[in-house]
Amino acid sequence: MMESGAPLCHSCGDQVGHDANGDLFVACHECNYHMCKSCFEYEIKEGRKVCLRCGSPYDENLLDDVEKKGSGNQSTMASHLNNSQDVGIHARHISSVSTVDSEMNDEYGNPIWKNRVESWKDKKNKKKKSNTKPETEPAQVPPEQQMEEKPSAEASEPLSIVYPIPRNKLTPYRAVIIMRLIILGLFFHYRITNPVDSAFGLWLTSVICEIWFAFSWVLDQFPKWNPVNREAFIDRLSARYEREGEPSQLAAVDFFVSTVDPLKEPPLITANTVLSILAVDYPVDKVSCYVSDDGAAMLTFESLVETAEFARKWVPFCKKFSIEPRAPEFYFSQKIDYLKDKVQPSFVKERRAMKRDYEEYKVRVNALVAKAQKTPDEGWTMQDGTPWPGNNTRDHPGMIQVFLGNTGARDIEGNELPRLVYVSREKRPGYQHHKKAGAENALVRVSAVLTNAPYILNLDCDHYVNNSKAVREAMCILMDPQVGRDVCYVQFPQRFDGIDRSDRYANRNIVFFDVNMKGLDGIQGPMYVGTGCVFNRQALYGYGPPSMPRLRKGKESSSCFSCCCPTKKKPAQDPAEVYKDAKREDLNAAIFNLTEIDNYDEYERSMLISQLSFEKTFGLSSVFIESTLMENGGVPESANSSTLIKEAIHVIGCGFEEKTEWGKEIGWIYGSVTEDILSGFKMHCRGWRSIYCMPVRPAFKGSAPINLSDRLHQVLRWALGSVEIFFSRHCPLWYGYGGGRLKWLQRLAYINTIVYPFTSLPLIAYCTIPAVCLLTGKFIIPTVTSIVFLFTS
């Protein structure tokens, strides 16, 4: 790809190629989805005439060309389809990396880079051996073997589809928007051409307020212009990645749960969230749950000890009877017929026993809460008599405890349980810890060292898993080789329990979650809302999407690397494109694209890696840096558990992020209390897109504010975060224009998100004007003549 400059097809992995005019072939002009001509012709012949990624209809000229060409390349297309399963970021190939030394006295982690270069040498030798065969004599595969290797029809179909809103529903909505725009134009024409000289100040103030209201309305409407619906097919996912008699090929997922103060965030609620994660309908060896205790509370630690013990009974019960939801507090509180669809005779007996066990578990946890109401003068002491390291919540070392997983703890039936890890990052006076965003970034590093799953699902401590198949819904998108390559995250809507029938505090946010987010899904994707989101780990590391054009760096000609290791010559570029490429560099936190390194020889790679200064970007941890190079996740098989725990303690140190890109370009972005909006915005600016997933059964449910003060505090926090983003360098009004990776309607949506708090100022002024008019006897509306009065009447 370095030689030709052409991107790769998302379906078959070949180069996209060029059209008859010599330009790069583009199947969809809306989203520039990379597809070669052969795959495009196959899609048309199969009756699919809309883009697999955005759902937009293909160009009629391209469709006519395909119909005229006929079906002359069926054999070629068949070979492409047979090879398509091995292409993409989600192919389950783990790099062969030897054991790494986690001692930090090894200068710059040189063994890491040596091992990587050796693996690249092996890879290149394999490629050379495969290329020694004559091109005119392709290997012949027996027909019997072809039939055996051919996947089933269900496994070869798309894992998710996009279908637009029906025109009979969308057209009237768009017509109303256009009609309102026309009315607004006529209204402002009248207001501006008919000033009130006697009260010019009041008139001008009212017109300015009205213009702002109209501007806010326009910002809110146009991002909803093209909403879409999506449907995921879990059965096809299982048929493709969970074949009978073979190990599961589903990607691993690391769950993040964040909590701070156990007295404000009850441990029982956090425990229910953890239990629902451990019992999720997903292979147990692919699930790891990390609980971040940012308050270093011994109460949280002890409650997790009790939770891990109760999970040995709860998890097999959930999976045996397929109950929903799998949070015990909310399952036992349901007022439904729990015998429905449960035909096992033992279900009633086991359910009663499980409810009794849960009540005993609640008594133990509540006893811990009651004990924690008063802190001893000498501080908390653990069961072995040693002081609790987190007695000083602002000055304590990092703490990690693995409860389940590879510790040997199994459920009561002898089956393996998902891994459960307690994490409390180090805190020292004089360091900026960045609240939730800093805690999430610490979890990213810990999980990368211990499990390094390619996907991350983060939840608030009060958001439990309501749909045990929610992770599979997300994997239908992220593991789809045609869709998931460019997806940075899959966002689920927020749903809440305990809302009264009238929803007096507007906790449901129906307009935002059921209308606005669907509209954004039709552009570049929904915003990140802080919880219920499945991330691509590579996107959190600041890398750009694989399908984006590789950056042709203009600085290479004057760099030391180009002098020592000259790269292959590239064709001349248009000056405008060179400028765009230079601008794109500012949006990429990653120093290089992983796919580009394979195009250099061994000496060039070693020179490139040594000069890229990973430590300045990711921090001084060779083990963690090695994990960032594994696009498909996983840890070295020869890695020692005690060594990894020691390294995990190191990466959560309070000084680890000093002079790195954490919080600036990598991970959750700092600078605002609404770090969720800022982090999602940065990913969209790099060219990633996000997906909105709305299963029939809500994926996650949380606890909504139940009083006015809590609701007002929540709204105030959101507004403060938006104002912080507005005055930062990441403001959507001026950030991210280089490279043109952020679509204009998507930008309008982000602008609307950060400017809405300022609407309070013109709103107060506009509500005050009528009172001023009554007190002064001056009015902002011109005097209506008798002729106009008769006409309007």
LINHUTA-V299546 format. One line per field, one symbol per residue. ss: DSSP state (H for helix, E for strand, C for the rest). psi: psi as a letter, one per 30 degrees, with the letter a starting at -180 (. if undefined). burial: 1 if it has 16 or more other ideal C-beta (glycine too) atoms within 10 Angstrom, else 0. Layout:
# LINHUTA-V299546
ss->???
psi->???
burial->???
This chain:
# LINHUTA-V299546
ss->CCCCCCCECCCCCCECCECCCCCECCCCCCCCCCCCHHHHHHHHHCCCCECCCCCCECCHHHHHHHHHHCCCCHHHHHHHHHHHHHCCCCCCCCCCCCCCCCCCCCHHHHHHHHHHHHHHHHHHHHHHHHHCCCCCCCCCCCHHHHHHHCCCHHHHCCCEEEEECCHHHHHHHHHHHHHHHHHHHHHHHHHHHCCCHHHHHHHHHHHHHHHHHHHHHHHHHHCCCCCEEEEECHHHHHHHHCCCCCCCCCCCEEEEEEECCCCCCCHHHHHHHHHHHHCCCCCHHHEEEEEEECCCCHHHHHHHHHHHHHHHHHHHHHHHHCCCCCCHHHHHCCCCCCCCCCCCCCHHHHHHHHHHHHHHHHHHHHHHHHHCCCCCCCCCECCCCCECCCCCCCCECCEEEECCCCCCCECCCCCECCEEEEEECCECCCCCCCHHHHHHHHHHHHHHHHCCCCEEEEEECCCEECCCCHHHHHHHHHCCCCCHHHEEEEEECCEEECCCCCCCCCCCCHHHHHHHHHHHHCCCCCCCCCCCEEEEHHHHCCCCCCCCCCCCCHHHHHCHHHHHCCCCCCCCCCHHHHHHHHHHHHHCCCCCCHHHHCCCCHHHHHHHHHHCCHHHHHCCCHHHHHHHCCCCCCCCCCCCHHHHHHHHHHHCCCCCCCCCCECCCECCCCCCCCHHHHHHHHHHHCCCEEEEECCCCCCEEEECCCCHHHHHHHHHHHHHHHHHHHCCCCCCCCCCCHHHCCCHHHHHHHHHHHHHHHHHHHHHHHHHHHHHHHHHCCCCCCCCCHHHHHHHC
psi->feefgklkkfefflkealaffflkkjejfeghkjkleeeeeeeefggjglkfefgkklkeeeeeeeeeeaifheeeeeeeeefffgklfgkijkkjklkkkfkffjjghefeeeeeeeeeeeeeeeeeefffkkffilkkkkeeeeeefklleefflkfllkklkkefeeeeeeeeeeeeeeeeeeefeeeefiljefheeeeeeeeeeeeeeeeeeeefeefgeillllkkjeeeeefefikkflkkgkklkkkkkkldjfffjkfeeeeeeeefefglilkefgkkkkjjjffhkfeeeeeeeeeeefffeeeeeefeghlklgjeefeffkiljffkgjfkffeeeeeeeeeeeeeeeeeeeeeeeeeffjkleglkklfgfkkkfgejffjllkkkkjelbgffkllfgglkllkkkkkjlkklkfkkfgbeeeeeeeeeeeeeeeehkfkkjkklfgjljfjfgeeeeeffeegjffefegkeljkklklllgklefifghfeheeeffdeeeeeffdflllkgflhkjkjeeeffgllkffkkkkjkffefgleefeeiklkkllklkeeeeeeeeefeffjekflkeffefflleeeeeeeefffieefeflijeeeeeeffjfgallkfgkkeeeeeeeeeefgkfgefkhagkfefkakklfkfifeeeeeeeeeffflllkkkilekkelkaklkgleeeeeeeeeeeeeeeeeeeglfgkfffkgfkfhfkleeeeeeeeeeffefffeefeeeeffeeeeeeefgklfklkkleeeeeef.
burial->0000011111111111000000001111011111111111111100000111111101000100110000000000100111010011110100101001010000001001101100010000000000000000000000000000000000100111110110000000000000000001000000100001001001101110110101010011111101111101110111111000000101111111111101001111111111111111111101111111111111111111011101111111111010111111111000000000000000100010010001001100100110010000000100000001111000011111111110001010000011111111111000001101111111111111111111111111111111111111111111111111111111111111001000001011100010011111111111111111111111111111111111111000000010001000000000000001111100111111000010010001110110010100111111111111111111110010001110111111110110011111111111111111111111111111111111100111111110000010000001101111110001110011011011101111111111101000010011001000100000110000000000000
